[in-house]
Amino acid sequence: MESSSSVAHSNHRRHSSSNSMTELAAVGAARLMSFPAVFIGTSRHRQAQAHSHEPPAEPEHTRRRVDDSHFTPSMEAAAVKPVLRVAAICGSLRKASFNRGLLRAAAEVCDDSIPGLRVHHLDISDLPIINTDLETDGAFPPAVEAFRAKVSQADCFLFGAPEYNYSIATPLKNALDWASRGKNCWADKPAAIVSAGGGFGGGRSQYHLRQVGVFLDLHFINKPELFVQAFQQPPKFDSDGNLIDDQIRERLKQVLLSLQAFTLRLQKD
Ligand SMILES: Cc1cc2nc3c(=O)[nH]c(=O)nc-3n(C[C@H](O)[C@H](O)[C@H](O)COP(=O)(O)O)c2cc1C
């Protein structure tokens, strides 16, 4: 996977990151206080990651409220958070893609101010168009095998989801489909979506992606949502697709913090 540092755009760096244990603990305490409890699906069935394409006869997951009230900030601060690997997947292959620009900005935000998250860009441009004739005895073409391995290694996902004709862009759907074949590599992993597009800011693509995620057994954060209306003034991106709007950058940070909190909760089970 391409590391976050290699995709970061230096113009927007504000602070150098630090990985010291003290800072990690302090960030953890501050984060705990800023996030209310949320409703999540449990991940009691991690072994069910290898689920097939047959829908389960019974729902695999119950829903329950996670109660963090027994945690105090000092207890949380004492626990050093792991550094989570976020696989960032962009549905646009365009060089100056706005959605790719959002993912680059996410990598910068994490490098600068979220020590517990590292964003790695997961390239999908060399995946063949899905065709199950390309599978031989359960093996996939090399580019697909490599992609599937990186999906499996990720702790969570951040999708940049452009809207094509009111739905998910083809390259993203193709990637989702390849990693769902055989052993479903997406199963039981948390994810967040951001998008940039026309009037709805890619919202229809986001909601279709959430629907696909039901069968893939992805667990999306519900809030905050981020839809960027890329064509409205003032400009949100420069001509290379880099995010130049500080308010959107701050909202992106809130998405990432929510994804981090949700991922840690799921991994606790
Ligand atoms: C085939 C195609 C269909 C599109 N359909 C929509 C659409 O339904 N809604 C929308 O808001 N934008 C639509 N757009 C415009 C995209 O939102 C716009 O091109 C955006 O910049 C794509 O994301 P990117 O910058 O990451 O490539 C479409 C673009 C293409 C190429």
The ligand as an SDF file (V2000), in Angstrom:
LIG
                    3D

 31 33  0  0  0  0  0  0  0  0999 V2000
  -20.1640    9.0060  -16.1100 C   0  0  0  0  0  0  0  0  0  0  0  0
  -20.3780   10.1340  -15.1490 C   0  0  0  0  0  0  0  0  0  0  0  0
  -21.5770   10.2660  -14.4990 C   0  0  0  0  0  0  0  0  0  0  0  0
  -21.7820   11.2740  -13.5700 C   0  0  0  0  0  0  0  0  0  0  0  0
  -22.9570   11.3380  -12.8760 N   0  0  0  0  0  0  0  0  0  0  0  0
  -23.0680   12.2050  -11.8510 C   0  0  0  0  0  0  0  0  0  0  0  0
  -24.2030   12.1430  -10.9930 C   0  0  0  0  0  0  0  0  0  0  0  0
  -25.1080   11.3660  -11.1470 O   0  0  0  0  0  0  0  0  0  0  0  0
  -24.2610   13.0200   -9.9590 N   0  0  0  0  0  0  0  0  0  0  0  0
  -23.2530   13.9470   -9.7210 C   0  0  0  0  0  0  0  0  0  0  0  0
  -23.3330   14.6900   -8.7390 O   0  0  0  0  0  0  0  0  0  0  0  0
  -22.1790   14.0170  -10.5270 N   0  0  0  0  0  0  0  0  0  0  0  0
  -22.0600   13.1710  -11.5850 C   0  0  0  0  0  0  0  0  0  0  0  0
  -20.9470   13.1970  -12.3710 N   0  0  0  0  0  0  0  0  0  0  0  0
  -19.9720   14.2610  -12.1650 C   0  0  0  0  0  0  0  0  0  0  0  0
  -18.9800   13.8730  -11.1030 C   0  0  0  0  0  0  0  0  0  0  0  0
  -19.5270   14.1110   -9.8440 O   0  0  0  0  0  0  0  0  0  0  0  0
  -17.7330   14.7050  -11.2790 C   0  0  0  0  0  0  0  0  0  0  0  0
  -17.1510   14.3790  -12.5260 O   0  0  0  0  0  0  0  0  0  0  0  0
  -16.7540   14.4770  -10.1560 C   0  0  0  0  0  0  0  0  0  0  0  0
  -15.6870   15.3890  -10.3130 O   0  0  0  0  0  0  0  0  0  0  0  0
  -16.2430   13.0630  -10.1890 C   0  0  0  0  0  0  0  0  0  0  0  0
  -15.3880   12.8230   -9.1260 O   0  0  0  0  0  0  0  0  0  0  0  0
  -13.7950   12.9550   -9.2660 P   0  0  0  0  0  0  0  0  0  0  0  0
  -13.4870   14.4190   -9.2980 O   0  0  0  0  0  0  0  0  0  0  0  0
  -13.2840   12.3020   -8.0230 O   0  0  0  0  0  0  0  0  0  0  0  0
  -13.3620   12.2660  -10.5190 O   0  0  0  0  0  0  0  0  0  0  0  0
  -20.7430   12.2070  -13.3220 C   0  0  0  0  0  0  0  0  0  0  0  0
  -19.5250   12.0690  -13.9830 C   0  0  0  0  0  0  0  0  0  0  0  0
  -19.3340   11.0460  -14.8760 C   0  0  0  0  0  0  0  0  0  0  0  0
  -17.9780   10.8980  -15.5430 C   0  0  0  0  0  0  0  0  0  0  0  0
  1  2  1  0
  2  3  1  0
  2 30  2  0
  3  4  2  0
  4  5  1  0
  4 28  1  0
  5  6  2  0
  6  7  1  0
  6 13  1  0
  7  8  2  0
  7  9  1  0
  9 10  1  0
 10 11  2  0
 10 12  1  0
 12 13  2  0
 13 14  1  0
 14 15  1  0
 14 28  1  0
 15 16  1  0
 16 17  1  0
 16 18  1  0
 18 19  1  0
 18 20  1  0
 20 21  1  0
 20 22  1  0
 22 23  1  0
 23 24  1  0
 24 25  2  0
 24 26  1  0
 24 27  1  0
 28 29  2  0
 29 30  1  0
 30 31  1  0
M  END
$$$$
